[in-house]
Amino acid sequence: MTATEERLDAWTGFRGEGWRREIDVRGFVQDNYTPYEGDAGFLAGPTPRTAALWRDLSGLFAEVERVDVLPFHKLGAPKYAKLGTPFALAGTPTPTAVLVSQVRSTFIAHGLNA
């Protein structure tokens, strides 16, 4: 198999057609993503470099006094339907109360009023 054939073969198995004809990253992702149905148990904590970066950057946020954490909703979905525009977040699940609470706790742990 030639190098060109190998490069072309790398795209075998992906769904969708539009992204094959033109550069369309959004279309490619929407045609080929698989929603994750599990919980956040697989996530790891921050690396030492990430923690150090957060320490450096958090001082720049002194003017932020409050962060409101609101669950995602689909109130705008009918507007997209009326416009005939795909609602990109249609398949996005509404976060659970537990997840919203965890996000709030993260902001509070970093000194923000949430």
C-alpha positions in Angstrom: 0.0 0.0 0.0 1.4 3.4 -1.0 1.6 6.3 1.4 -1.3 8.0 -0.4 -3.5 4.9 -0.2 -2.7 4.7 3.6 -3.8 8.3 4.1 -7.0 7.7 2.2 -7.7 4.5 4.0 -7.4 6.4 7.4 -10.9 7.9 6.7 -12.6 4.6 6.0 -15.5 3.9 8.4 -16.4 7.5 9.2 -19.9 8.6 8.5 -21.1 11.6 6.5 -20.4 13.0 3.1 -20.2 16.8 3.3 -16.9 16.9 5.0 -15.4 14.6 2.3 -16.1 17.3 -0.4 -15.0 20.4 1.6 -13.4 21.3 4.9 -16.2 21.0 7.4 -14.9 20.1 10.9 -18.3 20.7 12.5 -20.1 18.4 10.0 -17.4 15.7 10.5 -17.7 15.9 14.3 -21.5 15.9 14.3 -21.6 12.9 11.9 -19.2 10.9 13.8 -19.3 11.6 17.6 -20.6 9.1 20.1 -22.3 10.5 23.2 -20.7 9.4 26.4 -23.3 7.9 28.7 -21.2 7.2 31.8 -20.3 9.5 34.7 -17.3 11.6 35.4 -15.5 8.7 37.3 -13.0 8.4 34.5 -11.7 11.9 34.9 -8.3 12.5 36.5 -7.3 15.5 38.6 -5.2 18.4 37.3 -1.6 17.8 36.4 1.0 19.7 38.4 1.5 22.0 35.4 -2.2 22.7 35.2 -2.4 23.4 39.0 0.5 25.8 38.7 -1.1 27.5 35.7 -4.4 27.9 37.6 -2.5 29.4 40.6 -0.9 31.9 38.3 -4.1 32.8 36.4 -6.4 32.9 39.4 -4.8 36.1 40.6 -5.9 37.7 37.3 -9.6 37.0 38.2 -9.7 39.3 41.3 -12.4 41.5 39.7 -14.7 38.5 39.3 -16.9 38.4 42.4 -19.6 35.9 41.5 -20.1 33.1 39.0 -23.7 31.9 38.4 -23.7 28.2 37.4 -26.9 27.4 35.5 -27.9 24.1 34.1 -28.0 23.8 30.3 -31.6 24.0 28.9 -33.2 23.8 25.6 -35.5 26.8 25.7 -34.1 28.1 22.4 -34.7 24.9 20.5 -38.1 26.0 19.0 -36.5 29.1 17.6 -34.0 27.0 15.7 -36.8 24.8 14.4 -38.8 27.9 13.2 -35.6 29.2 11.4 -35.0 25.8 9.9 -31.6 25.7 11.5 -30.2 22.6 13.1 -30.0 22.9 16.9 -26.4 21.8 17.5 -27.0 21.1 21.2 -30.2 19.0 20.7 -28.6 15.8 21.9 -26.9 17.5 24.9 -28.3 16.2 28.1 -29.4 18.6 30.8 -26.8 18.3 33.6 -27.9 16.6 36.8 -28.3 18.6 40.0 -25.2 16.7 41.3 -23.0 17.8 38.4 -24.2 21.5 38.8 -23.4 21.2 42.5 -19.9 19.9 41.7 -19.2 22.7 39.3 -20.4 25.3 41.9 -18.2 23.6 44.5 -15.2 23.9 42.2 -15.7 27.7 41.8 -16.2 28.1 45.6 -13.0 26.0 46.3 -11.1 28.6 44.2 -12.5 31.5 46.2 -15.4 32.6 44.0 -18.9 33.2 45.1 -21.1 30.8 43.2 
